[in-house]
Amino acid sequence: MVSVITPSPRVEVLAQTGIDTIPIEYVRPKEELKSIGDIFAEEKRTDGPQLPIIDLAAVSSGDEEARRRCHEELKKAATEWGVMHLVNHGVAEELMDRVRNAGRGFFELPVEEKEEYANDQAAGNVQGYGSKLANNASGQLEWEDYFFHCVFPPEKRDLSIWPKIPADYVPATIQYAEQLRELTTKILSILSTGLGLEHERLEKEVGGAEDLILQMKINYYPKCPQPELALGVEAHTDVSALTFILHNMVPGLQLFYEGNWVTAKCVPNSIIMHIGDTVEILSNGKYKSILHRGLVNKEKVRTSWAVFCEPPKEKIVLRPLPETVSEAEPPLFPPRTFAQHIEHKLFRKSDNDLKKPDDESG
């Protein structure tokens, strides 16, 4: 007997039915609801802490003082926040617009056409068009659809699953990924020297030119009839080394900073950058991987393009670098491969459940 896999319902389809109340699976727990407010009102607030804005114009300047100041500001933001707006980052505004237009063009296709690119999460195939499947006992779902795929290095791309429409999707995404890869090297170099290490050390520790992988996830958050009850993405930290986020200038990102949720402003031509768990582990907690989440609204569709820079899953063992550890600052994280770290995060596996990394046996 042939089993038929029914695709999980798309949030976009649900939103288009004109419902006034959202299904119970999308309603957040009571204790979480207290902190969910109107995202447009939150974004207008000027009181309280604001995400740092780091101007990278002087990142490679011949003016030594300007370069030093730029490096110090980035290091400070990575230490205190773990997230920041990057401006003058070297990615052309025109290219960012092409990426936005390409992603928007795909999500504006009829759902039936998008389904041709559907992934199969149950079979472990996560690349393609999808919606979150509940992976916890409460059956909690997030108010988003997405498109997920590897964008760098070239040999890891599977262009057969990339959208054919719009026509600029492939060239724009490839060019954007290449420019982000260059930006990744610059950022990791600054973070590395900020720890007192050689400038190429952190990049080497996360896979280097050969093995560092860039994965793109286009998050599509339809209008929600009850945004005060739902989340586009629940609170989490990124497992990546670095994450770069582009969005369509609709607010939604919130960061948990000093005990409160802080809303990221919409800064024109900026790219938001997160420090991920991987760099937090390597730096022994000196650089922060901040808890964050995504809110939705009933007025505007929000789209964001997140590019995760990830180490190879099994090839290296993540652990605090020896130079970041001392008697006064013992290691805060146990040795794990990237794959083990993901299992620990996603499936709440304890270290006793995880197989020891090869070089830790004996």
N, C-alpha and C positions, 0 to 999 in steps of 0.2 A: 504493500500500500504506500503510495506516494504522499508524504506529508506536505502540506501547503503552509508556508510561513506568511502570516498576515503582517504587513508592515505596521509598526506602532503608529498610532494616530499622530498627525502633525499638529503642532500648536497653531500654526498658521490656519489650518483648516478649521480648527476649533474656534479660533478668533473670528473667522469669516461667517460663522453660523449666526452671529448676532446675539449670542448668549448675554444675559445680564449678570449671571453668577457663574463663577468658575467651578469646575469639578473639585470635589473634596481632596483629590490627590495633589492638587496644586496649592492648597491652603497650608501655610506655614504653621508650625506649632505656636501655641499661645504666647510662650515666653519670647519668641522671636518677633511676633507681631507688634509688640510695644515699641520696637525700634524702627519700624518701617514707616517713613513719612512720604510726603509729596516731593518727588525728586526735583521738580522745577523750583519749588520754594527753597529746597535745601541748597540747590546750586547757586541761588542768588545771595545766600548768606555771606556776610563779610566778617562776622565775628568768629573767633576761634581759630585753630590752626588751619593752614592752607598747604596743600601739596607744594613742595619746592619746584621752582622752574629753573632748570640748568641750561645755560646758554653755552653751546659747544663751539661757538665761533672761534674761540681761542685755543681749542683742544690741541692743535698742532702748530700754534703760532710761533713765529720767530722771536716774539717778545716773551722772554723767559718769565717775567713777572705775571703777565696776563695768562700764560699757560699754567703756571703754578697755581694761580687763583682759581682757574677753571677746574683743575684737578682736585683741589681742596674742597670746592663746593660740591662736586660730584661725590667725593668720598664721604663728606658730611651727610649728604642726603641718603646715601646708601647705608650709613651707620645709624642714623636717627629714624629714617622712614622706611627705607627699602623700596621706595617707589618715587617717581619724579616725572615731571614733564620735561622732555628734551626739545629744545628749539635750536635752530641753526645746526641741525644734525647731519646735513649733507645729502639727505634724500630730497630730490626735487619736488616742489609742490605739484607740478604737472603730473609726475609719476604717482604721487599719492592720490590725486584725483582720478587717474586712470584705474588704479586699484579699486577705489571706492565705486566707480562707475561699473567696473567689471563684476564686482560682487553684487551690487544692486541689480544689475541686469540679470544675473543668474536667479536671484531670489524673486524677481518679478515674473519669471516664467511660470506657466501653469503648474500646479503641484504634480500633475501626471507626468509632465516632462522632467521635473526634478527627480521624481521617483526612479527614473532610469539610472540615476547615479546613487541610489540608496545603498547604504552599507548594511552589513549583517552582523550586528554586535554579538548576537548569540553564538555565531560561528567564529568570533574573534576578529572579524574584519571590520576595523573601525574607520577606515578611510572612506570618504564619500559623504553623502547627504544623510542626515540623521536627526533624531530627537533623543533626549535622554531617557534611558530605561531606568526604572527604579532599581537601586541596588542596596536598599536597606529595608528593614522590617516594616517601617511605616508606609512604604510605598510612595514616598515623596517624589514629586516631579517638578521640573523647572520650566518656566515659561519661555522656552526658546527652541528653535530649530538651528541646525548648524551644517556647515560643510567643512570637513577635516581632511587634510592631505599633507604629505611630505613635500616640501618645496626646495630643499637644498640638502646635500649636494646633488648635482645633476643625475648621477648614476642611481640615486635612491628615489628619484621621481617616477611615478607611474602615470605618465601623461594620458594613458587610455581611460583613466577614471576622472580626468579633469574636465570641467564643463567645456563643451564645444561652442556654446552660445553664452555670452557675446563673444565675437571673434577675437577681441583684445584680451580675453581672460588669461590665456596662456602667456603671451608675450609680456603683458603688464605684470603678472604675478612673478614670472621668472626674473625680470629685471629688478623688481622690488626685493625679492629674496636675495639676489646678489648684492644689492646695496646694503641690506640689513646685515648680511654676513660680514661686510667690511666694517660696518658700525660696531658689530659685536667684538671684533678684534680690538678696535679703539677703546671700547668701554672696559673690556677685560684687562687690557694693558694698564689703564688708569687704576682699576681696582686692585690689580696685582701690586703695583708700586705703592699703593696706599697701605698695603699690608707689610711693606718693607721687602717685597720679593722682586725677583727679576721681572721685567715687564711682560715677558711671554709665558710666565709660569702658570697663571690661572688658566689661560687658554689651553695649554698643554694638558693640564689636569682634567679638563672637561672634554678631551678628545682631539684637540688640535685641528689642523687643517684637514686631516684625513677623516676623522670620525664624528666631529660635532654635527648634529642634525638639526635642521630647522623645519618645524611642523607648523602649518597654518590652520587656524580654526576661525572660520567666519561665523560669528554668532549673530543670529537673526531673532530679534525680540519683537513679536507682533504687539499691537495695541492690546492692552489687557483691561477688561471691564471692571476688575476689582484689584487695582495695583497695590492697594494697601494690604492685601492678603497673600500676595505671591512674591516670588523672587525669580529674576531671569537666571541668575546663577547663585547657588547658595554659598555661604561663607567658606573659604578655602585659602590655602597658600598654594603657589605654583611649585610643581616638582622640578621645573626647568633650572638651568643656570641663569638665564635671563629671559624675560618676556617683553616683547615690544607690541604695543597696542595702538592701532589707528581706529578712529570711529567717525561716525557721520554727524558729529557735533550735536548729538542728542545726549544729555547727561544720563548717567546710570551707575557709573562706577563709584563704589564707596570703600574706604579703607578704615580698618579698625586701629585707631591711633590714640594712645594714652587713655584707653577705656571708653572711647566714643567712636561712633561712625562718622567719618569725615567724607563729604562728597567732593569728588574731583571736578574742578571747573572744566569748561570746554575752552581750551586754549588753541586759537587758530594755528594751523601748520605745525602743531606739536605732535610728537610721538610719546606716549606714556611708556615708561620702562619700569618693570618690576625686577627686583633681585629675587631669584627663585631659591628653593630649598638647597639645590646643589651648591651654589656659591655660599649660602649661609653655613652649610656643613663644612666646606673647605676652609672657610674663614673662622671656624669655631664660634660662630654666632656674632662675630664682629660686624658683619653685614647682615641686615635683617630681611627675612622673607615675610612680608606683611600679610595678615589676614585681610581678605577683601571679598566683595560680593557685588552682584549686579541687580539694581532695581529696575522695574518696568513702569510704564505709564499708560494712560488711556487715550492720549492725544497723538503721539507720534511713534512710528516704528523706529527702533534703535538697532543699528548694525555696528558691530565692532570686528576688527581684523586682528586677532592675537597670533603672534608668531613666537613659538616656544623654541628656545635654543637648548638642545638636550644632549647630554653625553651618551655614548653607546650603552646599551642596556646591560651587557655582561662583561665588557672588556676591561673596565677599570673599577676599582673599589673606592667608593667615596668615604672619606674620613677627614677629620680636621688635619690640616697640614702641620707637620712637626713644628714649623716656625711660629704657628699660632697658639701652640700649647706650652704651658709652663706649670710649675708647681702651684702658682696662684690661680692659673686658668687651665684646669684640667680639661680633657676632651669632653665636649657636651653631647657628642653623637657617636653611636657605635658604628663600626665599619659595615657598609652595605654596598652591594652593587646598585646601580640605578634601578634595575628591575625589582630588586628587593625593596628598595625605598618606595617604589610605586605600590607594590603589594601591601606594604606596611600602611601607607596612606589610604589607599582605596578600599582595602579589605580588612583594615584594622588588625592586621596580623601582628602578633607580638614577635620579639626577637627569637623566642623559643620555637616559634612556628616556622621561622625562616631558615633555610639551609645556609650554613656558613659560607662566605666567599671562599673560593679555592685557596687563596693564599693565606687564609686564616686557619685552615685545618691543621691540626697538630701543633 
